[in-house]
Each structure stands twice: as structure tokens, then as C-alpha cells.
Amino acid sequence: MTTPLRFDETHYQSAQVTVNGRALRYRAFLGLDYVTIPVDAIQQLNVFVPEPYFNSGQVNGYTRVTAPIFMPNTVGGYLPGPRDFPGNQASFSRGATILQALSRGYVVVSAGLRGRTSKTSQGEYSGKAPAFIVDMKAAIRYVKFNAGWIPGNPDRIITNGTSAGGAISALAGASGNTDFFETALQALGAAPATDDIFAVSAYCSVHNLEHADAAYEWQFNGLIDWHQQRYTVVNNQVKRTSISGELTANEQQLSNELKSAFIPYLNHLELKDHAGNPLQLQADGSGSFRRFIDDYLTVSAQRALSAGADVTAVQGVKVNNGRVASLDWSAYLQGIGRMKRVPAFDARDLSSPETALFGSRLLAARHFTAFGQERSAVPAQLADASLVAAINPLTYLTSHQCQIAQHWRIRHGAADRDTSFAIPVILATKLQNLGLDVDFALPWGRPHSGDYDLPELFEWIDKLCQPATE
Ligand code: DHB
């Protein structure tokens, strides 16, 4: 009898494509169940392996045994994220990333994950929080359970994702082997294995949702105009329309309240800068934590300037003798502009992706902060605080009960307005303060997006994973 969830090396399709002008041959293992009791057809994964690993060959210094296992996800907007493959034309696809990863010699595992709109055949929601992380962990367990069967080194798993997908990547890295999801994993028949991982790559991660509204107003308070793109999916393609407006008087009042709430939250985190100095905020929202973000933005502007970019095209940036002399916080924010209304995430009318994420089996959406619930514009329920905390990577960085990934690469575009800069800075700083290996930057001019610097990402991975040559 075959062992359930055992990877079968004999069932594959061979493919050959040209990547960066060179022939790349790989084997594709498609549509593999990663749990024994799936509740949604999306709960399958694809495995892609460079062909040389089946003939004792090497790619980029890696072998069948040493190759890193790269696990990108396709989740955006907390929607379902289907398993991906090279050449996938759908707008959510990261097929190009998969090809680049294969050409670097990585084994790629792309798992389909449930999302906030997933439903059972009976019409009940099946992908509300925490389904996305339960599925991600089940996929990781599948890979680790198949150590020695799936090519690659299961002790070198690196997750990757953008936005909501970046949040999944970060959460997987922070919450290794936590008890919280165990019952859900058992119910799905997940493989008996651990789910801690080696490293995290996260782009513009929209996370720390219970504090994201306050962080957003700390940053954008006083900016009344908002403008954003509305996305609708038509025939599997994303359609964009621009919408804009002004905050109402009530929204401006809520903005003041939320801004004030951020300051004690930030101060209680007791974050430290690289020299061990405390990062704090004063009652007016200024202080060392804000200057710390300023410094990251200035370093980013300097890097762009040195590479030949005209950084003075961006509002608030002053250059003197080839150096970025100053960055005016208010002018800079005015330049990039406010995207969201108030509250930005726990929307009063339950219209945000996050309220939908916290829906339940029967409810399309719920509030997830007491602040949002108390000010709801519609009849609404409040999600359990323990659930909200369970999908926040920060929770695990203070609990000391998990196996946290050792290596983190966090990127958040300097022109990204989907969440406050404070959110990725808090994550990166907390990790640094815990003594973990963190590579963090706010790349200049980048809007809300990911996978834009794959050569640098893969260099980072290679430095960590390539066997020593001496
Ligand atoms: C995403 C973007 C958002 O602004 C948000 O609130 C949640 C998710 C995304 O792109 O995944």
C-alpha cells in the first residue's frame, strides 16, 4: 500500500524553456494533494525540479540533496491563491519567478491556498482566517514529510509572497510549529511533520492588522485627499478603475483617535535601533521611531541617487553635492498621497479585504478591532481577538513558543501606500532585536508590488544556502 501524501517521483511532465538566453529543462509534478482530507479543490501543489538533479547533476553549485526549496504563493488581497506554474497567463501568476528560481537551481513548490472568498459546495465560506496559513503550513509539512523523496533540502525552505502573500510568508516564518493551528491541520489530514522554515522573503506584507489602522493614521493623519485603484476580476483578468475623494469630518475625527492610539502601542513594543537606542514616539507622533523610518527612506533615496535616479522628482527630497541632504516627512507623504479611508483596514461598512478575511463560515465579513466594531456603520460581529492575534506574525515574536525562521528579507516600496511604513519597520526591527538575520529595505520609488529584484533576492538565498566551496 502506498503511504498517503508520499511524493511520487515517477509521475511527471518534462519541459524545456529558454530562460535568460539559456535552455532550462525541468520536471513538473502537478496537482499533488498536500492534505488527505481536503475541503477545497485549491488544496493541491505543484513541484518543479531542475532536470540535472535526476542525473546526478548540479545547478549553480547545488545538487539534488542541497538545493533550496523555494515556496512562492500567489495570494493577493487575501483572495484564494491557486497553485502556479511557468507560463501561467493569469494575472495572479508568478510564473516568471518560478522560471528564474529554477534557473538558479532551486526546487520550487507552489501550493494553492484558500482565501476569503473560498466556499464549499454547500455555499459556506471555507477560506476565512486562518485558512490561508493552515494551508501554507500543511504544504510545508508535506514537503518536510517528503524529505529525501522530493528533491531539495527541506531544512532550506524559503517562502516568498507579496502583500497579503507577503503576510503569509512572514507568518509562516514567525509561527513555526505553533500549537494554534494544530487542530485545523489535523482535521485536514496534514502530513505528520514540523512546519518551521529556514528563511522568509516578504514583499510589502499587509499584516499586523489589529494595529494597521492606527499605524496608517499615525502616518497619514492630516492628509484628507485619498486616491486608489479599484480592482475587479473579470474573466480571470484584473480590471482597474481610479477612484478618489476627501475624508469626511467624521473620518478626520476617527483619524485623530487612531493616530493617538498608535503611540502607546509603538512605545510598549520597546523597539531598539541598530545601536540599541530606544525607538519611541511623542504624543504628537514625532520621535526617534519616525526618524528611524526617515533614515531608511534617506538611505533608499541615496542608493537610487547613486544609481543615477533623479530623486528630487519626489516631493520632500533635497539633494546637496550628490548626497541626499534631507527628507521632509510631511512633504514626502503628501507626494505619495493617502490611499485609504478611515479606518483603512477595519472598514466601518465591512467593505475591506481584511473584514472579509475575518468573516466566518456563514458571515461574509466581520470587524476585527473593538474600535471598528464600536463604530460600525452596519450590523456586524467582532472576530475573536485570539484569531486576529494568531495571524499576526508579531504575536509569535513575543511569545517565545515557536520556531522562528533564522533569516528574513523584507522589502516594502518607498512609494507603497497600502499600509504604513511603520508596519514593516516594526516587524524588521523586532526580528533584529531578537538577534535574527534581517535584510530590510524600502526600495526607492517602488509602489505596492513584489518580485521586482529577483537577482538580489536569489543572491541573498545563495549566500545562505550554497554549500561552502573551500
Ligand atoms: C492587499 C492590498 C491591500 O491594500 C490590502 O489591504 C490587503 C491586501 C494585496 O495586494 O494583497
Boltz pocket constraint, residues with backbone or C-beta under 6 A from the ligand:
constraints:
  - pocket:
      binder: B
      contacts: [[A, 75], [A, 76], [A, 77], [A, 78], [A, 162], [A, 163], [A, 164], [A, 165], [A, 206], [A, 344], [A, 353], [A, 354], [A, 418], [A, 419]]
      max_distance: 6.0
